Amino acid sequence: MSTRPKILGISGSLRAASFSTALLEALKHALADKADLTVFRLNDVPFYNQDEDNATPPAGAVALRAAIAAADGIIVASPEYNYGTSGAMKNAIDWGSRPYAKGALIGKPTLVLTSSPGSTGGIRAQAQLRETLSATGARVVTYPHLAVPGVADKVKDGVFTDEKTRDFLLGGVDALLKEIELVGYFKQGA
């Protein structure tokens, strides 16, 4: 790769002390030598309403779409709510998938990451996220499910406190970077 990859980390939690955001911030720090990661919070993105998805959509939706379009790859980091992804994350995917067949997510290499303070790490949200992202045309990275159980003990103050978790997640990001490189290769017509 000739330039540093630009990764957008979308946090699916609106909570001020979000574990999804904390994991993305820790990844940003851990990836500093090989990629630029920007963390996007969804607090200003309104509920998707097709009536508002016109020539002048809401500013929060415009910002999200622009951030997705500018990124080489995406990491969606979601908590698990009631065995599924958060409403905020599903809403972000809906905005990113529009307009139909032209959404910013089409062809975008995307890595799925879930977490939970509980023992499952949000694993039950993984299938829902992967299926929904696939429906948008995103290139969902094939990698073992990145689910972080007991997340409260694995990240603090923007850095990983658990080396195994850091290494596991960095393995997933490496797979994302390979997918980004592959997409770039095909775009160059090689």
N, C-alpha and C positions, 0 to 999 in steps of 0.2 A: 504494500500500500504506500502510495506516495505522500499522502497527507494523513494526519491523525484522524481516526474515526470520531464522528460526533454521535454520541448516544444520548437519547432522551429517556430518562427514568420517570415514569408516570406513577405517582403514589395514589393508590386507590382508597386511602383513608383521609378523612377530613380532620381527624383529631389532631390537636396541637402537638401531643406527644406520640404521634403515630409511629408504630414499629415499621411499617412499610417505608415511610420517609426515612427513618433512622437507618434501615438497611441500605437504601439508595445512597444516602450521604456517606455511609461507611464504604460502599463500593466506589463512590466518587474518589474518595481518599486512596483506596487500594489500587485503583486503576490509573492514577495520575501519571504514571510513566508510559502508558500505552494508548490511552483514549481520553477524550473529553466527555464527561458525563454531566448533563444538566438535569436537575431534579425539578419536575413540574408538579405543583400542587393543584388539585381540582376544585378548590374552594370557590373560585369565581366562575366556574362553568355551570350555566343553568341547565335545568332538565331539558332534554331534547324535545323540541316541539316543531314539527314540520312547518307550522304556520310562521315561525320565526326564522326558519332556515331559508332565507330569501337573499336578495341582493345585499342586504345589510344585516347579517346575523349578529347575535349578541357578541360583545367584545370578548368575553371569556372563551366562547367557542372559536372565534377567529384566532385568538392567541394559541389555543390548543392545536388547531389545524396547522397553523404556521409552524409551530414547534415540531410537530410530527413531520411535516413536509421537509423541514430543514435538517432533520436528523438522518444519519446513515442507518441507524438501527434503534430499536425501542426495547426498553425493559419495562414490562408492566409488573408492578409490585402491589399485590392485593392482600388484604386480610381475608379471612373466611367468615362470612356472616350466614348463619343458618344453612350450612353445607354448600354455600355458593360464594360467588364474588360479591363485593360491595356494590351497592346501587351506584355509587359515584364512579366506580371503574366501568361498569356496564354502560353508564351514561356517556363516559368519555369515549368508549369504543363506538357508540352510536354516532356521536358527533364526528369522530375521525373517519367513519365509513361513508359519510355523505359528502357531496352528492353521489347518488347511486352510480356505481361503476367508474367513479372518478375520485373517490375519497383518498385522503392522504395516507391511509394505511395500506392501500393496494401495493403489493410487492415489497412492502417494508419488512426487513428482517426483524423478528420480534421474539423476545425471550420472556417466558412466564416465570414469575417468582411469587410465592405465597409464604405467609408466616402466621404464626399464632403463639400466644403464650402457652397454649395447651400442647398436648403430646402429638397431635397430628400435623402441625405446621401448616395448616390450611390446605392440605392435600385434596380435600373434597372439592375445593374451588378450581383446581387445576383443569379438570375435564371441561367444565363450563367455559373457562377462559379460552382454552385451546380451540374448542368448537366455535365459539363466537368469533374469535380472531380469524380462524380459517374461513368463516363465512364472509368476512370483510375483504378477503384476498390478501391478508397479511401473510408473510412467509414465516410461520411459526417454527422456531428452531427446534429440531429434534435433539433432545437431551434428556437425561433422567430428570424427573420432576424435581425442581428446586423448591423444596418446602422446608421451612425453618421452624422446627418445634422449639418450645421454650425460648422464644426470641428475646424475651426480656433479659435473659442472662448472656446473650451472645453479641450484643452491640451496646455501646455506651459512648456518649459524647462524640458521635460521628466516626467512631472507629470500632472495628471488631474486637471483642474481648475473647473470642473463641477462634483459634487458628483453624480448626477443622471446618467450621462453618465458612470462614473466609475463603479457604482453599476450594471448598465445594462450589461456592457461588462464583469464584473466579474461573473455575472450569466451565461453568455455564456461559460466562461472559466470553471466554475464549471461543466457545462454539458459536456465539453470536458474531464475534469478530470474523471468524472464518466464513460465515454466511454473508456478512457485509462484503468481504473480499470477493466472494463468488458472484454476488450480484453486480459488483463493480466490474468484474471481469466480463460478464455477459453484456453489460451496458457499453463497454468499449468495443464490442463486436469481435472479440477474440475467439 
